[in-house]
Amino acid sequence: MSRVIGSMAAAARHKDISDTLLERAEAEFQGDDLIHASEKTWGALTHCVKAAAHERGWEDGPHYVVMRNAQRLIARSPNRVENMKRLGLARPFTSTSTRTTWKRTW
């Protein structure tokens, strides 16, 4: 079920969840547990996009809505190609590049 929400409290909650998952993903990367690190990184990305959607009053919902919102964010960015690379579509994630990327990109 999708819904439109413009709650700054919800945006803040999603940002907090994203930060927590990203920290956990870094720990998993350090421990060479790439499967769990990837899952936590995906979760962090999902919550980051949900936060951006709440801030903009966009629809929030399941993964297809999250992906559409991620595409909207990338499409509106002056650095579209660079952001695609930062999201790992052009190279694998590393713990250092992931942390730096998220802080700069979103």
PyMOL commands that place a pseudoatom at each C-alpha (Angstrom):
pseudoatom trace, name=CA, resn=MET, resi=1, chain=A, elem=C, hetatm=0, pos=[0.000, 0.000, 0.000]
pseudoatom trace, name=CA, resn=SER, resi=2, chain=A, elem=C, hetatm=0, pos=[1.501, 3.320, -1.063]
pseudoatom trace, name=CA, resn=ARG, resi=3, chain=A, elem=C, hetatm=0, pos=[0.821, 6.640, 0.549]
pseudoatom trace, name=CA, resn=VAL, resi=4, chain=A, elem=C, hetatm=0, pos=[1.906, 10.251, 0.278]
pseudoatom trace, name=CA, resn=ILE, resi=5, chain=A, elem=C, hetatm=0, pos=[3.486, 11.548, 3.437]
pseudoatom trace, name=CA, resn=GLY, resi=6, chain=A, elem=C, hetatm=0, pos=[5.289, 14.796, 4.114]
pseudoatom trace, name=CA, resn=SER, resi=7, chain=A, elem=C, hetatm=0, pos=[6.239, 14.217, 7.714]
pseudoatom trace, name=CA, resn=MET, resi=8, chain=A, elem=C, hetatm=0, pos=[9.570, 15.633, 8.822]
pseudoatom trace, name=CA, resn=ALA, resi=9, chain=A, elem=C, hetatm=0, pos=[9.407, 13.333, 11.876]
pseudoatom trace, name=CA, resn=ALA, resi=10, chain=A, elem=C, hetatm=0, pos=[9.132, 10.324, 9.552]
pseudoatom trace, name=CA, resn=ALA, resi=11, chain=A, elem=C, hetatm=0, pos=[12.002, 11.670, 7.436]
pseudoatom trace, name=CA, resn=ALA, resi=12, chain=A, elem=C, hetatm=0, pos=[14.189, 12.017, 10.536]
pseudoatom trace, name=CA, resn=ARG, resi=13, chain=A, elem=C, hetatm=0, pos=[13.275, 8.503, 11.671]
pseudoatom trace, name=CA, resn=HIS, resi=14, chain=A, elem=C, hetatm=0, pos=[14.231, 7.059, 8.265]
pseudoatom trace, name=CA, resn=LYS, resi=15, chain=A, elem=C, hetatm=0, pos=[17.524, 8.992, 8.311]
pseudoatom trace, name=CA, resn=ASP, resi=16, chain=A, elem=C, hetatm=0, pos=[18.343, 7.566, 11.753]
pseudoatom trace, name=CA, resn=ILE, resi=17, chain=A, elem=C, hetatm=0, pos=[17.555, 4.040, 10.595]
pseudoatom trace, name=CA, resn=SER, resi=18, chain=A, elem=C, hetatm=0, pos=[19.678, 4.574, 7.479]
pseudoatom trace, name=CA, resn=ASP, resi=19, chain=A, elem=C, hetatm=0, pos=[22.643, 5.800, 9.536]
pseudoatom trace, name=CA, resn=THR, resi=20, chain=A, elem=C, hetatm=0, pos=[22.354, 2.836, 11.912]
pseudoatom trace, name=CA, resn=LEU, resi=21, chain=A, elem=C, hetatm=0, pos=[22.197, 0.326, 9.069]
pseudoatom trace, name=CA, resn=LEU, resi=22, chain=A, elem=C, hetatm=0, pos=[25.139, 1.969, 7.332]
pseudoatom trace, name=CA, resn=GLU, resi=23, chain=A, elem=C, hetatm=0, pos=[27.245, 1.729, 10.481]
pseudoatom trace, name=CA, resn=ARG, resi=24, chain=A, elem=C, hetatm=0, pos=[26.327, -1.939, 10.809]
pseudoatom trace, name=CA, resn=ALA, resi=25, chain=A, elem=C, hetatm=0, pos=[27.144, -2.498, 7.129]
pseudoatom trace, name=CA, resn=GLU, resi=26, chain=A, elem=C, hetatm=0, pos=[30.609, -1.041, 7.661]
pseudoatom trace, name=CA, resn=ALA, resi=27, chain=A, elem=C, hetatm=0, pos=[31.200, -3.445, 10.533]
pseudoatom trace, name=CA, resn=GLU, resi=28, chain=A, elem=C, hetatm=0, pos=[30.089, -6.340, 8.320]
pseudoatom trace, name=CA, resn=PHE, resi=29, chain=A, elem=C, hetatm=0, pos=[32.450, -5.188, 5.549]
pseudoatom trace, name=CA, resn=GLN, resi=30, chain=A, elem=C, hetatm=0, pos=[35.307, -5.029, 8.033]
pseudoatom trace, name=CA, resn=GLY, resi=31, chain=A, elem=C, hetatm=0, pos=[34.488, -8.585, 9.085]
pseudoatom trace, name=CA, resn=ASP, resi=32, chain=A, elem=C, hetatm=0, pos=[34.386, -9.731, 5.444]
pseudoatom trace, name=CA, resn=ASP, resi=33, chain=A, elem=C, hetatm=0, pos=[30.706, -10.661, 5.693]
pseudoatom trace, name=CA, resn=LEU, resi=34, chain=A, elem=C, hetatm=0, pos=[29.757, -9.242, 2.324]
pseudoatom trace, name=CA, resn=ILE, resi=35, chain=A, elem=C, hetatm=0, pos=[26.301, -10.783, 2.159]
pseudoatom trace, name=CA, resn=HIS, resi=36, chain=A, elem=C, hetatm=0, pos=[25.118, -9.178, 5.399]
pseudoatom trace, name=CA, resn=ALA, resi=37, chain=A, elem=C, hetatm=0, pos=[26.956, -5.961, 4.553]
pseudoatom trace, name=CA, resn=SER, resi=38, chain=A, elem=C, hetatm=0, pos=[25.146, -5.806, 1.206]
pseudoatom trace, name=CA, resn=GLU, resi=39, chain=A, elem=C, hetatm=0, pos=[21.777, -6.420, 2.841]
pseudoatom trace, name=CA, resn=LYS, resi=40, chain=A, elem=C, hetatm=0, pos=[22.368, -3.669, 5.384]
pseudoatom trace, name=CA, resn=THR, resi=41, chain=A, elem=C, hetatm=0, pos=[23.620, -1.310, 2.665]
pseudoatom trace, name=CA, resn=TRP, resi=42, chain=A, elem=C, hetatm=0, pos=[20.458, -1.948, 0.649]
pseudoatom trace, name=CA, resn=GLY, resi=43, chain=A, elem=C, hetatm=0, pos=[18.374, -1.278, 3.765]
pseudoatom trace, name=CA, resn=ALA, resi=44, chain=A, elem=C, hetatm=0, pos=[20.276, 1.953, 4.415]
pseudoatom trace, name=CA, resn=LEU, resi=45, chain=A, elem=C, hetatm=0, pos=[19.700, 3.095, 0.842]
pseudoatom trace, name=CA, resn=THR, resi=46, chain=A, elem=C, hetatm=0, pos=[16.010, 2.256, 1.079]
pseudoatom trace, name=CA, resn=HIS, resi=47, chain=A, elem=C, hetatm=0, pos=[15.555, 4.285, 4.253]
pseudoatom trace, name=CA, resn=CYS, resi=48, chain=A, elem=C, hetatm=0, pos=[17.596, 7.167, 2.840]
pseudoatom trace, name=CA, resn=VAL, resi=49, chain=A, elem=C, hetatm=0, pos=[15.330, 7.341, -0.214]
pseudoatom trace, name=CA, resn=LYS, resi=50, chain=A, elem=C, hetatm=0, pos=[12.245, 7.065, 2.028]
pseudoatom trace, name=CA, resn=ALA, resi=51, chain=A, elem=C, hetatm=0, pos=[13.547, 10.018, 4.070]
pseudoatom trace, name=CA, resn=ALA, resi=52, chain=A, elem=C, hetatm=0, pos=[13.994, 12.070, 0.902]
pseudoatom trace, name=CA, resn=ALA, resi=53, chain=A, elem=C, hetatm=0, pos=[10.486, 11.121, -0.221]
pseudoatom trace, name=CA, resn=HIS, resi=54, chain=A, elem=C, hetatm=0, pos=[8.989, 12.254, 3.087]
pseudoatom trace, name=CA, resn=GLU, resi=55, chain=A, elem=C, hetatm=0, pos=[10.880, 15.547, 2.880]
pseudoatom trace, name=CA, resn=ARG, resi=56, chain=A, elem=C, hetatm=0, pos=[9.464, 16.174, -0.599]
pseudoatom trace, name=CA, resn=GLY, resi=57, chain=A, elem=C, hetatm=0, pos=[5.926, 14.940, 0.088]
pseudoatom trace, name=CA, resn=TRP, resi=58, chain=A, elem=C, hetatm=0, pos=[6.310, 12.086, -2.394]
pseudoatom trace, name=CA, resn=GLU, resi=59, chain=A, elem=C, hetatm=0, pos=[4.599, 8.723, -2.274]
pseudoatom trace, name=CA, resn=ASP, resi=60, chain=A, elem=C, hetatm=0, pos=[6.048, 6.167, 0.156]
pseudoatom trace, name=CA, resn=GLY, resi=61, chain=A, elem=C, hetatm=0, pos=[5.567, 2.442, -0.159]
pseudoatom trace, name=CA, resn=PRO, resi=62, chain=A, elem=C, hetatm=0, pos=[7.134, -0.862, -1.191]
pseudoatom trace, name=CA, resn=HIS, resi=63, chain=A, elem=C, hetatm=0, pos=[10.378, -1.364, -3.095]
pseudoatom trace, name=CA, resn=TYR, resi=64, chain=A, elem=C, hetatm=0, pos=[9.009, -0.418, -6.509]
pseudoatom trace, name=CA, resn=VAL, resi=65, chain=A, elem=C, hetatm=0, pos=[8.010, 2.974, -5.064]
pseudoatom trace, name=CA, resn=VAL, resi=66, chain=A, elem=C, hetatm=0, pos=[11.433, 3.339, -3.428]
pseudoatom trace, name=CA, resn=MET, resi=67, chain=A, elem=C, hetatm=0, pos=[13.139, 2.568, -6.740]
pseudoatom trace, name=CA, resn=ARG, resi=68, chain=A, elem=C, hetatm=0, pos=[10.945, 5.079, -8.578]
pseudoatom trace, name=CA, resn=ASN, resi=69, chain=A, elem=C, hetatm=0, pos=[11.777, 7.726, -5.965]
pseudoatom trace, name=CA, resn=ALA, resi=70, chain=A, elem=C, hetatm=0, pos=[15.490, 6.904, -6.228]
pseudoatom trace, name=CA, resn=GLN, resi=71, chain=A, elem=C, hetatm=0, pos=[15.243, 7.387, -9.988]
pseudoatom trace, name=CA, resn=ARG, resi=72, chain=A, elem=C, hetatm=0, pos=[13.473, 10.710, -9.440]
pseudoatom trace, name=CA, resn=LEU, resi=73, chain=A, elem=C, hetatm=0, pos=[16.253, 11.866, -7.123]
pseudoatom trace, name=CA, resn=ILE, resi=74, chain=A, elem=C, hetatm=0, pos=[18.955, 10.836, -9.573]
pseudoatom trace, name=CA, resn=ALA, resi=75, chain=A, elem=C, hetatm=0, pos=[17.116, 12.410, -12.523]
pseudoatom trace, name=CA, resn=ARG, resi=76, chain=A, elem=C, hetatm=0, pos=[16.933, 15.747, -10.697]
pseudoatom trace, name=CA, resn=SER, resi=77, chain=A, elem=C, hetatm=0, pos=[20.604, 15.714, -9.825]
pseudoatom trace, name=CA, resn=PRO, resi=78, chain=A, elem=C, hetatm=0, pos=[23.058, 17.743, -11.906]
pseudoatom trace, name=CA, resn=ASN, resi=79, chain=A, elem=C, hetatm=0, pos=[25.525, 14.870, -11.357]
pseudoatom trace, name=CA, resn=ARG, resi=80, chain=A, elem=C, hetatm=0, pos=[23.297, 11.999, -12.524]
pseudoatom trace, name=CA, resn=VAL, resi=81, chain=A, elem=C, hetatm=0, pos=[26.065, 9.810, -13.914]
pseudoatom trace, name=CA, resn=GLU, resi=82, chain=A, elem=C, hetatm=0, pos=[28.294, 10.420, -10.909]
pseudoatom trace, name=CA, resn=ASN, resi=83, chain=A, elem=C, hetatm=0, pos=[25.469, 9.511, -8.529]
pseudoatom trace, name=CA, resn=MET, resi=84, chain=A, elem=C, hetatm=0, pos=[24.865, 6.256, -10.399]
pseudoatom trace, name=CA, resn=LYS, resi=85, chain=A, elem=C, hetatm=0, pos=[28.521, 5.414, -9.840]
pseudoatom trace, name=CA, resn=ARG, resi=86, chain=A, elem=C, hetatm=0, pos=[28.253, 6.364, -6.174]
pseudoatom trace, name=CA, resn=LEU, resi=87, chain=A, elem=C, hetatm=0, pos=[25.295, 4.054, -5.737]
pseudoatom trace, name=CA, resn=GLY, resi=88, chain=A, elem=C, hetatm=0, pos=[27.508, 1.188, -6.821]
pseudoatom trace, name=CA, resn=LEU, resi=89, chain=A, elem=C, hetatm=0, pos=[26.105, 0.702, -10.293]
pseudoatom trace, name=CA, resn=ALA, resi=90, chain=A, elem=C, hetatm=0, pos=[29.515, 1.206, -11.872]
pseudoatom trace, name=CA, resn=ARG, resi=91, chain=A, elem=C, hetatm=0, pos=[31.842, -0.293, -9.239]
pseudoatom trace, name=CA, resn=PRO, resi=92, chain=A, elem=C, hetatm=0, pos=[31.610, -2.476, -6.133]
pseudoatom trace, name=CA, resn=PHE, resi=93, chain=A, elem=C, hetatm=0, pos=[31.090, -0.930, -2.711]
pseudoatom trace, name=CA, resn=THR, resi=94, chain=A, elem=C, hetatm=0, pos=[33.864, -0.659, -0.202]
pseudoatom trace, name=CA, resn=SER, resi=95, chain=A, elem=C, hetatm=0, pos=[33.284, 0.381, 3.377]
pseudoatom trace, name=CA, resn=THR, resi=96, chain=A, elem=C, hetatm=0, pos=[35.210, 3.639, 2.992]
pseudoatom trace, name=CA, resn=SER, resi=97, chain=A, elem=C, hetatm=0, pos=[33.645, 4.635, -0.300]
pseudoatom trace, name=CA, resn=THR, resi=98, chain=A, elem=C, hetatm=0, pos=[30.172, 3.711, 0.952]
pseudoatom trace, name=CA, resn=ARG, resi=99, chain=A, elem=C, hetatm=0, pos=[30.362, 5.936, 4.028]
pseudoatom trace, name=CA, resn=THR, resi=100, chain=A, elem=C, hetatm=0, pos=[31.823, 8.871, 2.078]
pseudoatom trace, name=CA, resn=THR, resi=101, chain=A, elem=C, hetatm=0, pos=[29.352, 8.416, -0.750]
pseudoatom trace, name=CA, resn=TRP, resi=102, chain=A, elem=C, hetatm=0, pos=[26.256, 8.468, 1.420]
pseudoatom trace, name=CA, resn=LYS, resi=103, chain=A, elem=C, hetatm=0, pos=[27.305, 11.531, 3.344]
pseudoatom trace, name=CA, resn=ARG, resi=104, chain=A, elem=C, hetatm=0, pos=[28.043, 13.474, 0.145]
pseudoatom trace, name=CA, resn=THR, resi=105, chain=A, elem=C, hetatm=0, pos=[25.305, 12.181, -2.128]
pseudoatom trace, name=CA, resn=TRP, resi=106, chain=A, elem=C, hetatm=0, pos=[22.210, 12.434, 0.047]
for i in range(1, 106): cmd.bond("trace and resi %d" % i, "trace and resi %d" % (i + 1))
show_as sticks, trace
zoom trace
